[in-house]
Amino acid sequence: MNAIAILSDLGIRDYFVAAMKGVILSINPNVTIVDITHEVPKQDIRTAAFTLANAAETFPRGTIFIAVVDPGVGTKRRCVLLQARNGMSFIGPDNGIFTLVAERFGVSRIYEITNKALMMPKISPTFHGRDLMAPVAAHLNLGLKPSSVGPEIKALKRLKMPTPKVTKTKIVGCVLNIDDFGNLVTNIGADLISRFTELDEFLQVSVGGKDFKAKFVGTFGDVKPGENLCYIGSTRSLEIARNMGNLAGTLRVRPGDKVTLRRCVKKWTKRSKKG
């Protein structure tokens, strides 16, 4: 039996996540439920898309994901089931939250969830995670045919994801995500930065209008506490941080802020010739 993994911006203070799990367990008491996170910033679809795609990479084939970051809940926006080519299934609002999983894992089929027989008898207009997504996920986990949830549709709503721009002297990208340590995850890929600079070189960094130098290194221990560094993170993208510090908090950086990298100019000292 496959797991059901849940991502949301619902937090853990209220009853919301527990209620979703209760619905799932009432239908399928033997299922394994995994919490990816419930601390996505409120209504932040872009961060949700980033977190979901990077978490899903490590799950086994057959996992069913529920994504509840849904500022349009109760409106005409659709709830969908995305079947990826890697054998995973994703349930959530059609608001762009599946942009990155669709790009990374490929799309096999997409269905709009309309079959009310699979939903809770009373559907709250403000809590589709509990009344619609959770029961559908539980039924799918028990072997329900995906086509039973509703009609097949051709396309998903996609977020416009920024791409870095490169010249001979600089790379211009943006902050995609800020982790809990205050490290900045950028949209600058490992291949791109590796062609631009070398390990142990210093870069002139501008983020959100703040300028500073950072050394391009392998890991945090390669610089002293309090020093800035750039490195290839676990998502194979360039990250910018302050060793033993919170760079985002100190500089008040936010997701979406512009990132500019320039090579530092080396100063050479002319040696006197021996006579």
C-alpha positions as CSV (number, residue, x, y, z in Angstrom):
1,M,0.0,0.0,0.0
2,N,1.4,3.4,-1.0
3,A,1.7,6.5,1.2
4,I,-0.2,9.7,1.1
5,A,2.0,12.8,1.6
6,I,0.5,16.2,2.5
7,L,1.9,19.7,2.0
8,S,0.0,22.8,3.0
9,D,0.0,26.3,4.4
10,L,-2.5,25.3,7.2
11,G,0.0,25.4,10.1
12,I,-0.1,23.0,13.0
13,R,-1.9,25.3,15.6
14,D,-5.4,24.6,14.3
15,Y,-7.4,21.4,13.7
16,F,-7.1,21.6,9.9
17,V,-4.4,19.0,9.2
18,A,-5.7,16.6,11.8
19,A,-9.2,16.8,10.2
20,M,-7.7,15.9,6.8
21,K,-5.9,12.9,8.3
22,G,-9.1,11.9,10.1
23,V,-11.0,11.8,6.8
24,I,-8.2,9.7,5.1
25,L,-8.0,7.2,8.0
26,S,-11.8,6.8,8.2
27,I,-11.7,5.6,4.6
28,N,-8.4,3.8,4.7
29,P,-7.3,3.1,8.3
30,N,-4.1,1.3,7.2
31,V,-2.6,4.0,5.0
32,T,0.7,5.7,5.9
33,I,0.4,9.5,6.0
34,V,3.5,11.6,5.6
35,D,3.7,15.3,6.5
36,I,5.9,17.2,4.0
37,T,5.3,20.5,5.7
38,H,2.4,22.6,6.9
39,E,4.5,25.8,7.2
40,V,4.5,27.0,3.6
41,P,4.0,30.8,3.8
42,K,0.3,31.6,3.6
43,Q,-1.0,31.7,0.1
44,D,2.5,31.4,-1.4
45,I,1.9,29.1,-4.4
46,R,5.4,29.6,-5.8
47,T,7.1,28.4,-2.6
48,A,4.6,25.5,-2.4
49,A,5.5,24.4,-5.9
50,F,9.2,24.6,-5.1
51,T,8.9,22.6,-1.9
52,L,6.6,20.0,-3.4
53,A,8.8,19.2,-6.3
54,N,12.0,18.9,-4.3
55,A,10.3,16.7,-1.6
56,A,8.6,14.4,-4.1
57,E,11.9,13.5,-5.8
58,T,12.7,11.1,-2.9
59,F,9.3,9.3,-2.6
60,P,8.6,5.9,-4.1
61,R,6.5,5.3,-7.2
62,G,2.8,5.2,-6.4
63,T,2.9,7.9,-3.7
64,I,-0.2,10.2,-3.7
65,F,0.4,13.8,-2.8
66,I,-2.1,16.3,-1.5
67,A,-1.1,20.0,-1.9
68,V,-3.3,22.5,-0.1
69,V,-2.1,26.0,-0.7
70,D,-5.4,27.3,-2.1
71,P,-6.1,31.1,-1.9
72,G,-8.9,30.5,-4.5
73,V,-10.8,27.9,-2.5
74,G,-14.5,28.0,-3.1
75,T,-14.3,29.9,-6.4
76,K,-14.5,28.5,-9.9
77,R,-10.9,27.3,-9.8
78,R,-10.7,23.6,-10.4
79,C,-9.4,20.8,-8.2
80,V,-7.3,18.3,-10.2
81,L,-5.6,15.0,-10.1
82,L,-2.3,15.0,-12.0
83,Q,-0.8,11.6,-12.9
84,A,2.9,12.0,-13.5
85,R,5.0,9.9,-15.8
86,N,7.1,8.6,-12.8
87,G,4.0,6.9,-11.3
88,M,3.2,9.5,-8.7
89,S,-0.2,11.2,-8.3
90,F,-0.8,14.8,-7.2
91,I,-4.1,16.2,-5.9
92,G,-4.7,19.9,-5.4
93,P,-6.1,23.2,-6.8
94,D,-5.3,24.1,-10.4
95,N,-3.6,27.3,-9.5
96,G,0.0,26.6,-10.6
97,I,1.1,24.6,-7.6
98,F,2.0,21.7,-9.9
99,T,4.1,23.7,-12.3
100,L,7.4,22.3,-11.2
101,V,6.3,18.6,-10.6
102,A,4.8,18.7,-14.1
103,E,8.1,20.0,-15.6
104,R,10.3,17.7,-13.6
105,F,8.4,14.4,-13.7
106,G,6.3,14.8,-16.8
107,V,2.5,14.6,-17.2
108,S,0.7,11.4,-18.1
109,R,-2.9,12.5,-17.5
110,I,-4.9,15.2,-15.8
111,Y,-8.4,14.9,-14.4
112,E,-10.7,17.5,-13.0
113,I,-12.2,16.2,-9.7
114,T,-15.9,16.4,-10.0
115,N,-17.3,13.1,-8.7
116,K,-19.3,14.1,-5.6
117,A,-19.7,10.4,-4.6
118,L,-16.0,10.4,-3.6
119,M,-16.3,13.6,-1.5
120,M,-17.6,14.3,1.9
121,P,-21.4,14.6,2.2
122,K,-21.2,18.3,3.1
123,I,-18.5,20.3,1.4
124,S,-17.3,23.5,3.0
125,P,-16.6,26.3,0.5
126,T,-13.4,27.1,2.6
127,F,-12.0,23.7,3.3
128,H,-11.6,21.6,0.1
129,G,-8.5,20.0,1.6
130,R,-10.7,18.1,4.0
131,D,-13.9,17.6,2.1
132,L,-12.7,17.0,-1.4
133,M,-8.9,16.3,-1.7
134,A,-8.5,14.1,1.3
135,P,-11.3,11.6,0.6
136,V,-10.3,11.3,-3.1
137,A,-6.7,10.6,-2.1
138,A,-7.9,7.9,0.3
139,H,-10.1,6.2,-2.4
140,L,-7.2,6.3,-4.9
141,N,-4.9,4.7,-2.4
142,L,-7.4,1.8,-2.1
143,G,-7.2,1.2,-5.8
144,L,-9.9,3.5,-7.3
145,K,-9.3,4.1,-11.1
146,P,-8.0,7.7,-11.6
147,S,-10.6,8.2,-14.4
148,S,-13.3,7.8,-11.8
149,V,-12.6,11.2,-10.2
150,G,-13.9,13.2,-13.2
151,P,-13.3,14.1,-16.8
152,E,-9.8,14.2,-18.3
153,I,-8.5,17.7,-19.1
154,K,-5.7,18.7,-21.4
155,A,-3.7,21.3,-19.5
156,L,-2.8,22.8,-16.1
157,K,-2.5,26.4,-15.1
158,R,1.3,27.1,-14.9
159,L,3.3,29.6,-13.0
160,K,5.7,31.8,-14.9
161,M,9.0,30.7,-13.4
162,P,11.9,33.1,-13.9
163,T,15.1,32.1,-15.7
164,P,18.5,33.5,-15.0
165,K,20.2,35.8,-17.5
166,V,23.9,35.5,-18.3
167,T,26.5,37.8,-19.8
168,K,30.3,37.7,-19.8
169,T,30.5,39.7,-16.6
170,K,27.4,38.8,-14.6
171,I,24.5,36.4,-13.8
172,V,21.1,37.9,-13.0
173,G,18.7,35.6,-11.2
174,C,16.3,35.7,-8.3
175,V,15.7,34.1,-4.9
176,L,13.3,31.2,-5.3
177,N,13.1,30.1,-1.7
178,I,14.4,31.0,1.8
179,D,14.9,28.0,4.1
180,D,14.5,28.0,7.9
181,F,18.2,28.8,8.4
182,G,17.8,32.0,6.3
183,N,19.8,30.6,3.4
184,L,18.8,31.9,0.0
185,V,18.0,29.3,-2.7
186,T,18.3,30.9,-6.1
187,N,17.2,29.9,-9.6
188,I,20.8,29.7,-10.8
189,G,21.7,26.1,-11.6
190,A,24.9,24.3,-10.7
191,D,26.0,24.0,-14.3
192,L,25.6,27.7,-14.9
193,I,27.5,28.9,-11.8
194,S,30.2,26.3,-12.4
195,R,30.9,27.7,-15.9
196,F,30.9,31.3,-14.5
197,T,33.4,30.9,-11.6
198,E,35.6,28.4,-9.7
199,L,35.7,27.1,-6.2
200,D,37.4,29.4,-3.7
201,E,36.8,32.5,-5.9
202,F,35.0,35.5,-4.4
203,L,31.9,36.9,-6.0
204,Q,30.4,40.3,-5.7
205,V,26.7,39.7,-4.8
206,S,23.8,42.0,-4.9
207,V,20.5,40.8,-3.4
208,G,17.5,43.0,-3.0
209,G,19.6,46.1,-3.4
210,K,22.2,44.9,-0.7
211,D,25.8,44.4,-1.9
212,F,28.4,42.1,-0.3
213,K,31.1,39.7,-1.2
214,A,30.8,35.9,-0.8
215,K,33.2,33.1,-1.4
216,F,32.1,30.2,-3.7
217,V,32.9,27.1,-1.7
218,G,31.8,23.5,-1.2
219,T,30.2,23.8,2.2
220,F,29.8,25.9,5.3
221,G,32.9,24.8,7.0
222,D,35.0,26.2,4.2
223,V,34.5,29.7,5.6
224,K,34.7,31.2,9.1
225,P,31.6,31.8,11.2
226,G,30.0,35.0,10.2
227,E,31.4,35.0,6.7
228,N,29.2,34.9,3.6
229,L,29.4,32.0,1.1
230,C,27.9,30.7,-2.1
231,Y,27.6,27.0,-2.7
232,I,25.7,24.4,-4.6
233,G,22.8,23.2,-2.4
234,S,20.9,20.0,-2.2
235,T,18.5,21.1,-5.0
236,R,21.5,21.5,-7.4
237,S,21.0,25.3,-7.4
238,L,23.2,28.1,-6.1
239,E,22.5,29.1,-2.5
240,I,23.8,32.1,-0.7
241,A,24.3,32.1,3.1
242,R,26.1,33.4,6.1
243,N,27.9,30.7,8.1
244,M,26.3,30.3,11.5
245,G,24.0,33.2,10.7
246,N,20.7,34.1,9.1
247,L,21.5,36.0,5.9
248,A,17.9,36.5,4.8
249,G,16.9,37.9,8.3
250,T,19.9,40.2,8.5
251,L,19.5,41.7,5.0
252,R,15.7,41.4,5.0
253,V,15.7,39.5,1.8
254,R,12.4,38.0,0.4
255,P,11.6,35.3,-2.2
256,G,11.5,36.9,-5.6
257,D,14.3,39.4,-4.8
258,K,16.7,40.0,-7.7
259,V,20.2,38.3,-7.4
260,T,23.2,39.6,-9.3
261,L,26.6,37.9,-9.3
262,R,29.8,39.5,-10.6
263,R,33.3,38.2,-10.5
264,C,35.5,40.2,-8.2
265,V,38.4,42.0,-9.8
266,K,41.7,40.6,-8.8
267,K,44.4,43.1,-7.9
268,W,47.9,42.0,-8.9
269,T,51.0,43.5,-7.3
270,K,54.0,44.0,-9.6
271,R,57.0,42.2,-8.3
272,S,60.4,43.9,-8.7
273,K,62.9,42.1,-10.9
274,K,66.0,40.7,-9.5
275,G,69.1,42.5,-10.7
